[in-house]
Amino acid sequence: MLSDPTGRQILRDRPRITSESLQLPYLRNLPENTVGRTYATWLDREGVSPDTRDSVQYIDDPECAYVMQRYRECHDFYHAVTGLPIFVEGELALKAFEFLNTLIPMTGLSMFAAVRLKPAERERLFKIYLPWAVRSGLKSKELINVYWEKVLEKDVDELRAELGIERPPDMREIRRMIRLQKKREKELLEQKSA
């Protein structure tokens, strides 16, 4: 963050991301394709709030503690901008992206949770979302240096382009299509056996 002008400004200002500081009712009323509206819509769809992040503990250096707190508080912006949901498959895809973007070790270590995935989910993660994470994570600007509070009214597609973030395939839509396909297959089997 010290090597980036915006990162230095964030470190000087030390803003916090809370439902009070972001005024969620205001964000919900922004035009549809703005960063703020995209963020608020994502929070509402996933049933989370900016206030659910625990405070950083066990880091004695105040600046390092703030950087980790900022990282935690910005995580949902990363979700919103990429469109990735909070179920395990989405979290793992985002953690892979974050690791390649920030090199924070704990984000890479979280990839071991892939063992919890069902075989089809694991296959999607390795065939679709990890390749996306590698491409986007390595080529995008460091997201820790985005002053989210100052880009809330910006067009989200413009921001993605500026940051070099390729949007991954819609995970919810893929899962929905698979469920529909399985339902159709089941109905066909039932019709054949009737």
C-alpha positions as CSV (number, residue, x, y, z in Angstrom):
1,M,0.0,0.0,0.0
2,L,2.9,2.3,0.7
3,S,4.1,2.1,-2.9
4,D,0.7,3.2,-4.3
5,P,-0.6,6.8,-4.0
6,T,-4.2,5.7,-3.2
7,G,-2.9,3.1,-0.8
8,R,-0.9,5.8,1.0
9,Q,-4.0,7.9,1.2
10,I,-6.0,5.0,2.7
11,L,-3.3,4.5,5.3
12,R,-3.4,8.2,6.2
13,D,-7.2,8.5,6.3
14,R,-7.8,5.0,7.8
15,P,-11.5,4.8,6.7
16,R,-13.6,2.0,8.0
17,I,-16.3,0.1,6.1
18,T,-19.5,-0.2,8.1
19,S,-23.2,0.1,7.4
20,E,-23.0,3.6,9.1
21,S,-20.0,4.9,7.1
22,L,-21.4,3.6,3.8
23,Q,-25.1,4.6,4.4
24,L,-26.7,1.5,2.8
25,P,-30.0,3.2,2.1
26,Y,-28.2,5.7,0.0
27,L,-26.3,3.0,-1.9
28,R,-29.5,1.1,-2.6
29,N,-30.8,4.2,-4.3
30,L,-27.8,4.8,-6.6
31,P,-28.2,4.1,-10.3
32,E,-28.3,0.4,-11.1
33,N,-24.8,-0.2,-12.5
34,T,-22.9,1.8,-10.0
35,V,-20.3,0.3,-7.6
36,G,-22.4,1.3,-4.6
37,R,-25.6,-0.2,-5.9
38,T,-23.9,-3.3,-7.0
39,Y,-22.3,-3.7,-3.5
40,A,-25.6,-3.0,-1.7
41,T,-27.5,-5.4,-4.0
42,W,-24.9,-8.1,-3.4
43,L,-25.1,-7.6,0.4
44,D,-28.9,-7.9,0.3
45,R,-28.9,-11.0,-1.9
46,E,-26.3,-12.8,0.2
47,G,-27.9,-11.7,3.5
48,V,-24.7,-10.1,4.9
49,S,-23.7,-6.7,6.1
50,P,-20.5,-4.7,6.4
51,D,-20.8,-5.0,10.1
52,T,-20.2,-8.8,10.2
53,R,-16.4,-8.6,10.0
54,D,-14.6,-9.3,13.2
55,S,-12.0,-6.9,14.4
56,V,-8.4,-7.9,13.9
57,Q,-6.6,-9.3,16.9
58,Y,-3.1,-10.4,17.8
59,I,-1.3,-7.9,15.5
60,D,0.6,-5.4,17.7
61,D,1.7,-3.0,15.0
62,P,-1.2,-0.5,14.5
63,E,-0.5,0.0,10.8
64,C,-0.4,-3.7,10.0
65,A,-3.5,-4.3,12.1
66,Y,-5.3,-1.6,10.1
67,V,-4.2,-3.1,6.8
68,M,-5.6,-6.5,7.8
69,Q,-8.8,-4.9,9.0
70,R,-9.1,-3.0,5.8
71,Y,-8.6,-6.2,3.9
72,R,-11.4,-7.9,5.8
73,E,-13.8,-5.0,5.4
74,C,-13.1,-4.8,1.6
75,H,-13.7,-8.5,1.0
76,D,-17.4,-8.0,0.2
77,F,-16.5,-5.4,-2.4
78,Y,-14.4,-8.0,-4.1
79,H,-17.4,-10.4,-4.0
80,A,-19.7,-7.7,-5.4
81,V,-17.4,-6.6,-8.2
82,T,-16.8,-10.2,-9.3
83,G,-20.4,-11.4,-8.6
84,L,-19.2,-14.4,-6.7
85,P,-21.6,-15.7,-4.0
86,I,-20.7,-16.7,-0.5
87,F,-21.2,-20.4,-0.6
88,V,-18.0,-22.5,-0.4
89,E,-17.3,-22.7,-4.1
90,G,-17.6,-18.9,-4.5
91,E,-15.5,-18.2,-1.5
92,L,-12.7,-20.5,-2.7
93,A,-12.7,-18.9,-6.2
94,L,-12.5,-15.4,-4.6
95,K,-9.8,-16.6,-2.2
96,A,-7.7,-17.8,-5.1
97,F,-8.2,-14.5,-6.8
98,E,-7.2,-12.6,-3.6
99,F,-4.1,-14.7,-3.1
100,L,-2.9,-14.0,-6.6
101,N,-3.8,-10.3,-6.2
102,T,-2.5,-9.6,-2.7
103,L,-0.2,-12.5,-1.9
104,I,-1.6,-12.7,1.6
105,P,-0.7,-16.2,2.7
106,M,-4.0,-17.0,4.5
107,T,-6.0,-16.5,1.3
108,G,-3.8,-19.1,-0.4
109,L,-4.1,-21.5,2.6
110,S,-7.9,-21.4,2.5
111,M,-7.7,-23.3,-0.8
112,F,-7.3,-26.5,1.2
113,A,-11.0,-26.2,1.9
114,A,-11.6,-27.5,-1.7
115,V,-11.6,-31.0,-0.1
116,R,-15.1,-30.0,1.3
117,L,-16.5,-29.6,-2.1
118,K,-18.6,-32.2,-3.9
119,P,-16.9,-33.7,-6.9
120,A,-18.9,-31.6,-9.4
121,E,-18.2,-28.4,-7.5
122,R,-14.5,-29.3,-7.2
123,E,-14.4,-29.9,-11.0
124,R,-16.0,-26.5,-11.7
125,L,-13.6,-24.8,-9.3
126,F,-10.5,-26.3,-11.0
127,K,-11.8,-26.1,-14.6
128,I,-13.6,-22.7,-14.6
129,Y,-12.9,-20.6,-11.5
130,L,-9.2,-21.3,-10.8
131,P,-8.2,-20.4,-14.3
132,W,-10.3,-17.2,-14.0
133,A,-8.7,-16.5,-10.6
134,V,-5.2,-16.9,-12.1
135,R,-5.9,-14.6,-15.1
136,S,-7.7,-11.9,-13.1
137,G,-5.7,-12.1,-9.9
138,L,-2.4,-11.7,-11.7
139,K,-3.4,-9.0,-14.2
140,S,-5.6,-6.8,-12.0
141,K,-4.4,-3.9,-10.0
142,E,-4.1,-4.6,-6.2
143,L,-7.6,-4.3,-4.8
144,I,-6.3,-3.3,-1.4
145,N,-5.4,0.0,-2.9
146,V,-9.0,0.8,-4.1
147,Y,-10.5,3.6,-2.1
148,W,-14.0,2.0,-2.3
149,E,-15.7,4.9,-0.5
150,K,-14.6,7.2,-3.3
151,V,-15.8,5.1,-6.2
152,L,-19.3,4.2,-5.0
153,E,-21.0,6.3,-7.8
154,K,-18.7,5.0,-10.6
155,D,-20.0,2.6,-13.2
156,V,-19.0,-0.9,-12.0
157,D,-18.1,-2.1,-15.5
158,E,-15.8,0.9,-15.9
159,L,-14.1,0.1,-12.6
160,R,-13.6,-3.5,-13.6
161,A,-12.0,-2.4,-16.8
162,E,-9.7,0.1,-14.9
163,L,-8.7,-2.6,-12.4
164,G,-8.3,-5.3,-15.0
165,I,-10.9,-7.6,-13.5
166,E,-12.5,-10.1,-15.8
167,R,-15.9,-11.1,-14.6
168,P,-16.1,-14.9,-13.9
169,P,-19.0,-17.0,-15.3
170,D,-22.1,-16.6,-13.2
171,M,-21.8,-19.3,-10.5
172,R,-25.4,-19.1,-9.5
173,E,-26.6,-19.4,-13.1
174,I,-24.4,-22.4,-13.7
175,R,-25.7,-24.2,-10.6
176,R,-29.3,-23.3,-11.6
177,M,-28.8,-24.7,-15.1
178,I,-27.3,-28.0,-13.6
179,R,-30.3,-28.3,-11.3
180,L,-32.7,-27.8,-14.2
181,Q,-30.9,-30.4,-16.3
182,K,-31.0,-32.9,-13.4
183,K,-34.7,-32.3,-12.9
184,R,-35.4,-32.8,-16.6
185,E,-33.4,-36.0,-16.6
186,K,-35.3,-37.3,-13.6
187,E,-38.6,-36.4,-15.3
188,L,-37.5,-38.3,-18.5
189,L,-36.6,-41.3,-16.4
190,E,-39.9,-41.3,-14.6
191,Q,-41.8,-41.0,-17.9
192,K,-39.9,-43.9,-19.4
193,S,-40.5,-46.1,-16.4
194,A,-44.3,-45.2,-16.3
